[in-house]
Amino acid sequence: MHKEVLVRRGLIADAAVRSPAAVLDDATRACLHTLLDELELPDVPR
């Protein structure tokens, strides 16, 4: 899940994980994106 947040914030390009880590299902990913939208986090300086 942490990689999905990093992708969303523009810090990494891909949320791919290696085994044995589980891939996020679509419902969990959607909930995470909803939560991140509601948090209104500031942009990450680059």
PDB file of N, CA, C and O in Angstrom, chain B, residues numbered from 101:
ATOM      1  N   MET B 101       0.825  -1.184   0.000  1.00  0.00           N
ATOM      2  CA  MET B 101       0.000   0.000   0.000  1.00  0.00           C
ATOM      3  C   MET B 101       0.877   1.258   0.000  1.00  0.00           C
ATOM      4  O   MET B 101       0.517   2.256  -0.624  1.00  0.00           O
ATOM      5  N   HIS B 102       2.014   1.222   0.686  1.00  0.00           N
ATOM      6  CA  HIS B 102       2.863   2.409   0.751  1.00  0.00           C
ATOM      7  C   HIS B 102       3.359   2.815  -0.633  1.00  0.00           C
ATOM      8  O   HIS B 102       3.511   4.006  -0.905  1.00  0.00           O
ATOM      9  N   LYS B 103       3.613   1.849  -1.508  1.00  0.00           N
ATOM     10  CA  LYS B 103       4.072   2.189  -2.852  1.00  0.00           C
ATOM     11  C   LYS B 103       2.978   2.889  -3.645  1.00  0.00           C
ATOM     12  O   LYS B 103       3.263   3.780  -4.445  1.00  0.00           O
ATOM     13  N   GLU B 104       1.738   2.494  -3.431  1.00  0.00           N
ATOM     14  CA  GLU B 104       0.617   3.144  -4.121  1.00  0.00           C
ATOM     15  C   GLU B 104       0.546   4.619  -3.728  1.00  0.00           C
ATOM     16  O   GLU B 104       0.274   5.476  -4.569  1.00  0.00           O
ATOM     17  N   VAL B 105       0.789   4.910  -2.457  1.00  0.00           N
ATOM     18  CA  VAL B 105       0.810   6.303  -1.994  1.00  0.00           C
ATOM     19  C   VAL B 105       1.959   7.066  -2.668  1.00  0.00           C
ATOM     20  O   VAL B 105       1.782   8.208  -3.093  1.00  0.00           O
ATOM     21  N   LEU B 106       3.125   6.438  -2.765  1.00  0.00           N
ATOM     22  CA  LEU B 106       4.272   7.094  -3.403  1.00  0.00           C
ATOM     23  C   LEU B 106       4.012   7.366  -4.882  1.00  0.00           C
ATOM     24  O   LEU B 106       4.416   8.405  -5.402  1.00  0.00           O
ATOM     25  N   VAL B 107       3.341   6.439  -5.558  1.00  0.00           N
ATOM     26  CA  VAL B 107       2.978   6.662  -6.964  1.00  0.00           C
ATOM     27  C   VAL B 107       2.011   7.828  -7.053  1.00  0.00           C
ATOM     28  O   VAL B 107       2.176   8.723  -7.883  1.00  0.00           O
ATOM     29  N   ARG B 108       1.017   7.813  -6.208  1.00  0.00           N
ATOM     30  CA  ARG B 108      -0.004   8.871  -6.217  1.00  0.00           C
ATOM     31  C   ARG B 108       0.609  10.252  -5.975  1.00  0.00           C
ATOM     32  O   ARG B 108       0.162  11.245  -6.548  1.00  0.00           O
ATOM     33  N   ARG B 109       1.638  10.307  -5.119  1.00  0.00           N
ATOM     34  CA  ARG B 109       2.297  11.576  -4.813  1.00  0.00           C
ATOM     35  C   ARG B 109       3.337  11.942  -5.868  1.00  0.00           C
ATOM     36  O   ARG B 109       3.932  13.018  -5.798  1.00  0.00           O
ATOM     37  N   GLY B 110       3.566  11.059  -6.848  1.00  0.00           N
ATOM     38  CA  GLY B 110       4.495  11.356  -7.925  1.00  0.00           C
ATOM     39  C   GLY B 110       5.958  11.097  -7.593  1.00  0.00           C
ATOM     40  O   GLY B 110       6.847  11.604  -8.277  1.00  0.00           O
ATOM     41  N   LEU B 111       6.213  10.318  -6.558  1.00  0.00           N
ATOM     42  CA  LEU B 111       7.590  10.075  -6.135  1.00  0.00           C
ATOM     43  C   LEU B 111       8.223   8.860  -6.800  1.00  0.00           C
ATOM     44  O   LEU B 111       9.443   8.799  -6.946  1.00  0.00           O
ATOM     45  N   ILE B 112       7.399   7.889  -7.207  1.00  0.00           N
ATOM     46  CA  ILE B 112       7.888   6.751  -7.974  1.00  0.00           C
ATOM     47  C   ILE B 112       6.921   6.506  -9.127  1.00  0.00           C
ATOM     48  O   ILE B 112       5.783   6.975  -9.098  1.00  0.00           O
ATOM     49  N   ALA B 113       7.372   5.771 -10.140  1.00  0.00           N
ATOM     50  CA  ALA B 113       6.563   5.582 -11.346  1.00  0.00           C
ATOM     51  C   ALA B 113       5.622   4.379 -11.273  1.00  0.00           C
ATOM     52  O   ALA B 113       4.599   4.360 -11.957  1.00  0.00           O
ATOM     53  N   ASP B 114       5.948   3.383 -10.460  1.00  0.00           N
ATOM     54  CA  ASP B 114       5.196   2.140 -10.492  1.00  0.00           C
ATOM     55  C   ASP B 114       5.072   1.551  -9.090  1.00  0.00           C
ATOM     56  O   ASP B 114       6.007   1.627  -8.292  1.00  0.00           O
ATOM     57  N   ALA B 115       3.919   0.966  -8.797  1.00  0.00           N
ATOM     58  CA  ALA B 115       3.681   0.383  -7.473  1.00  0.00           C
ATOM     59  C   ALA B 115       3.900  -1.128  -7.457  1.00  0.00           C
ATOM     60  O   ALA B 115       3.438  -1.814  -6.546  1.00  0.00           O
ATOM     61  N   ALA B 116       4.596  -1.642  -8.455  1.00  0.00           N
ATOM     62  CA  ALA B 116       4.835  -3.090  -8.514  1.00  0.00           C
ATOM     63  C   ALA B 116       5.596  -3.558  -7.273  1.00  0.00           C
ATOM     64  O   ALA B 116       6.503  -2.884  -6.785  1.00  0.00           O
ATOM     65  N   VAL B 117       5.205  -4.717  -6.787  1.00  0.00           N
ATOM     66  CA  VAL B 117       5.862  -5.307  -5.618  1.00  0.00           C
ATOM     67  C   VAL B 117       6.356  -6.702  -5.971  1.00  0.00           C
ATOM     68  O   VAL B 117       5.838  -7.345  -6.884  1.00  0.00           O
ATOM     69  N   ARG B 118       7.366  -7.163  -5.235  1.00  0.00           N
ATOM     70  CA  ARG B 118       7.893  -8.510  -5.438  1.00  0.00           C
ATOM     71  C   ARG B 118       7.199  -9.488  -4.505  1.00  0.00           C
ATOM     72  O   ARG B 118       6.659  -9.110  -3.465  1.00  0.00           O
ATOM     73  N   SER B 119       7.227 -10.726  -4.893  1.00  0.00           N
ATOM     74  CA  SER B 119       6.688 -11.790  -4.064  1.00  0.00           C
ATOM     75  C   SER B 119       7.484 -11.852  -2.762  1.00  0.00           C
ATOM     76  O   SER B 119       8.703 -11.685  -2.801  1.00  0.00           O
ATOM     77  N   PRO B 120       6.876 -12.074  -1.657  1.00  0.00           N
ATOM     78  CA  PRO B 120       5.519 -12.545  -1.376  1.00  0.00           C
ATOM     79  C   PRO B 120       4.516 -11.428  -1.094  1.00  0.00           C
ATOM     80  O   PRO B 120       3.414 -11.711  -0.625  1.00  0.00           O
ATOM     81  N   ALA B 121       4.858 -10.192  -1.360  1.00  0.00           N
ATOM     82  CA  ALA B 121       3.928  -9.086  -1.108  1.00  0.00           C
ATOM     83  C   ALA B 121       2.695  -9.216  -1.999  1.00  0.00           C
ATOM     84  O   ALA B 121       2.796  -9.602  -3.164  1.00  0.00           O
ATOM     85  N   ALA B 122       1.550  -8.896  -1.445  1.00  0.00           N
ATOM     86  CA  ALA B 122       0.292  -8.990  -2.190  1.00  0.00           C
ATOM     87  C   ALA B 122       0.044  -7.705  -2.975  1.00  0.00           C
ATOM     88  O   ALA B 122       0.375  -6.610  -2.519  1.00  0.00           O
ATOM     89  N   VAL B 123      -0.537  -7.853  -4.151  1.00  0.00           N
ATOM     90  CA  VAL B 123      -0.927  -6.716  -4.983  1.00  0.00           C
ATOM     91  C   VAL B 123      -2.258  -6.194  -4.449  1.00  0.00           C
ATOM     92  O   VAL B 123      -3.109  -6.979  -4.031  1.00  0.00           O
ATOM     93  N   LEU B 124      -2.444  -4.873  -4.460  1.00  0.00           N
ATOM     94  CA  LEU B 124      -3.715  -4.301  -4.002  1.00  0.00           C
ATOM     95  C   LEU B 124      -4.838  -4.662  -4.962  1.00  0.00           C
ATOM     96  O   LEU B 124      -4.672  -4.597  -6.180  1.00  0.00           O
ATOM     97  N   ASP B 125      -5.976  -5.041  -4.408  1.00  0.00           N
ATOM     98  CA  ASP B 125      -7.131  -5.286  -5.271  1.00  0.00           C
ATOM     99  C   ASP B 125      -7.769  -3.944  -5.626  1.00  0.00           C
ATOM    100  O   ASP B 125      -7.477  -2.924  -5.002  1.00  0.00           O
ATOM    101  N   ASP B 126      -8.630  -3.956  -6.619  1.00  0.00           N
ATOM    102  CA  ASP B 126      -9.225  -2.709  -7.127  1.00  0.00           C
ATOM    103  C   ASP B 126     -10.028  -1.966  -6.060  1.00  0.00           C
ATOM    104  O   ASP B 126      -9.989  -0.737  -6.004  1.00  0.00           O
ATOM    105  N   ALA B 127     -10.749  -2.690  -5.220  1.00  0.00           N
ATOM    106  CA  ALA B 127     -11.572  -2.045  -4.186  1.00  0.00           C
ATOM    107  C   ALA B 127     -10.688  -1.339  -3.148  1.00  0.00           C
ATOM    108  O   ALA B 127     -10.982  -0.216  -2.739  1.00  0.00           O
ATOM    109  N   THR B 128      -9.621  -1.994  -2.732  1.00  0.00           N
ATOM    110  CA  THR B 128      -8.713  -1.392  -1.762  1.00  0.00           C
ATOM    111  C   THR B 128      -8.023  -0.168  -2.354  1.00  0.00           C
ATOM    112  O   THR B 128      -7.888   0.861  -1.692  1.00  0.00           O
ATOM    113  N   ARG B 129      -7.586  -0.288  -3.616  1.00  0.00           N
ATOM    114  CA  ARG B 129      -6.934   0.838  -4.298  1.00  0.00           C
ATOM    115  C   ARG B 129      -7.897   2.031  -4.388  1.00  0.00           C
ATOM    116  O   ARG B 129      -7.491   3.171  -4.161  1.00  0.00           O
ATOM    117  N   ALA B 130      -9.158   1.774  -4.716  1.00  0.00           N
ATOM    118  CA  ALA B 130     -10.155   2.844  -4.813  1.00  0.00           C
ATOM    119  C   ALA B 130     -10.377   3.520  -3.463  1.00  0.00           C
ATOM    120  O   ALA B 130     -10.476   4.745  -3.389  1.00  0.00           O
ATOM    121  N   CYS B 131     -10.454   2.724  -2.394  1.00  0.00           N
ATOM    122  CA  CYS B 131     -10.616   3.287  -1.043  1.00  0.00           C
ATOM    123  C   CYS B 131      -9.414   4.139  -0.664  1.00  0.00           C
ATOM    124  O   CYS B 131      -9.566   5.212  -0.080  1.00  0.00           O
ATOM    125  N   LEU B 132      -8.229   3.663  -0.996  1.00  0.00           N
ATOM    126  CA  LEU B 132      -7.017   4.418  -0.697  1.00  0.00           C
ATOM    127  C   LEU B 132      -7.010   5.755  -1.425  1.00  0.00           C
ATOM    128  O   LEU B 132      -6.679   6.782  -0.833  1.00  0.00           O
ATOM    129  N   HIS B 133      -7.370   5.748  -2.696  1.00  0.00           N
ATOM    130  CA  HIS B 133      -7.387   6.993  -3.468  1.00  0.00           C
ATOM    131  C   HIS B 133      -8.443   7.958  -2.929  1.00  0.00           C
ATOM    132  O   HIS B 133      -8.219   9.168  -2.901  1.00  0.00           O
ATOM    133  N   THR B 134      -9.587   7.433  -2.503  1.00  0.00           N
ATOM    134  CA  THR B 134     -10.615   8.279  -1.891  1.00  0.00           C
ATOM    135  C   THR B 134     -10.087   8.924  -0.615  1.00  0.00           C
ATOM    136  O   THR B 134     -10.272  10.120  -0.393  1.00  0.00           O
ATOM    137  N   LEU B 135      -9.434   8.132   0.213  1.00  0.00           N
ATOM    138  CA  LEU B 135      -8.863   8.644   1.456  1.00  0.00           C
ATOM    139  C   LEU B 135      -7.814   9.719   1.173  1.00  0.00           C
ATOM    140  O   LEU B 135      -7.811  10.765   1.822  1.00  0.00           O
ATOM    141  N   LEU B 136      -6.931   9.471   0.217  1.00  0.00           N
ATOM    142  CA  LEU B 136      -5.892  10.456  -0.116  1.00  0.00           C
ATOM    143  C   LEU B 136      -6.508  11.743  -0.645  1.00  0.00           C
ATOM    144  O   LEU B 136      -6.016  12.831  -0.346  1.00  0.00           O
ATOM    145  N   ASP B 137      -7.579  11.634  -1.428  1.00  0.00           N
ATOM    146  CA  ASP B 137      -8.274  12.835  -1.910  1.00  0.00           C
ATOM    147  C   ASP B 137      -8.832  13.641  -0.744  1.00  0.00           C
ATOM    148  O   ASP B 137      -8.729  14.867  -0.725  1.00  0.00           O
ATOM    149  N   GLU B 138      -9.420  12.953   0.224  1.00  0.00           N
ATOM    150  CA  GLU B 138     -10.019  13.624   1.379  1.00  0.00           C
ATOM    151  C   GLU B 138      -8.970  14.273   2.276  1.00  0.00           C
ATOM    152  O   GLU B 138      -9.255  15.279   2.926  1.00  0.00           O
ATOM    153  N   LEU B 139      -7.765  13.714   2.321  1.00  0.00           N
ATOM    154  CA  LEU B 139      -6.707  14.275   3.153  1.00  0.00           C
ATOM    155  C   LEU B 139      -6.151  15.585   2.604  1.00  0.00           C
ATOM    156  O   LEU B 139      -5.593  16.391   3.349  1.00  0.00           O
ATOM    157  N   GLU B 140      -6.306  15.795   1.286  1.00  0.00           N
ATOM    158  CA  GLU B 140      -5.818  17.014   0.646  1.00  0.00           C
ATOM    159  C   GLU B 140      -4.362  17.312   1.027  1.00  0.00           C
ATOM    160  O   GLU B 140      -4.034  18.416   1.463  1.00  0.00           O
ATOM    161  N   LEU B 141      -3.507  16.312   0.854  1.00  0.00           N
ATOM    162  CA  LEU B 141      -2.093  16.470   1.170  1.00  0.00           C
ATOM    163  C   LEU B 141      -1.441  17.494   0.245  1.00  0.00           C
ATOM    164  O   LEU B 141      -1.808  17.592  -0.926  1.00  0.00           O
ATOM    165  N   PRO B 142      -0.483  18.252   0.760  1.00  0.00           N
ATOM    166  CA  PRO B 142       0.201  19.235  -0.094  1.00  0.00           C
ATOM    167  C   PRO B 142       1.097  18.525  -1.115  1.00  0.00           C
ATOM    168  O   PRO B 142       1.490  17.375  -0.920  1.00  0.00           O
ATOM    169  N   ASP B 143       1.407  19.224  -2.193  1.00  0.00           N
ATOM    170  CA  ASP B 143       2.303  18.667  -3.208  1.00  0.00           C
ATOM    171  C   ASP B 143       3.671  18.419  -2.598  1.00  0.00           C
ATOM    172  O   ASP B 143       4.096  19.111  -1.673  1.00  0.00           O
ATOM    173  N   VAL B 144       4.343  17.427  -3.131  1.00  0.00           N
ATOM    174  CA  VAL B 144       5.702  17.085  -2.684  1.00  0.00           C
ATOM    175  C   VAL B 144       6.686  17.912  -3.506  1.00  0.00           C
ATOM    176  O   VAL B 144       6.666  17.841  -4.735  1.00  0.00           O
ATOM    177  N   PRO B 145       7.549  18.699  -2.853  1.00  0.00           N
ATOM    178  CA  PRO B 145       8.536  19.476  -3.618  1.00  0.00           C
ATOM    179  C   PRO B 145       9.541  18.545  -4.293  1.00  0.00           C
ATOM    180  O   PRO B 145       9.921  17.510  -3.745  1.00  0.00           O
ATOM    181  N   ARG B 146       9.959  18.936  -5.487  1.00  0.00           N
ATOM    182  CA  ARG B 146      10.926  18.110  -6.222  1.00  0.00           C
ATOM    183  C   ARG B 146      12.150  18.899  -6.520  1.00  0.00           C
ATOM    184  O   ARG B 146      13.084  18.382  -7.133  1.00  0.00           O
TER     185      ARG B 146
END
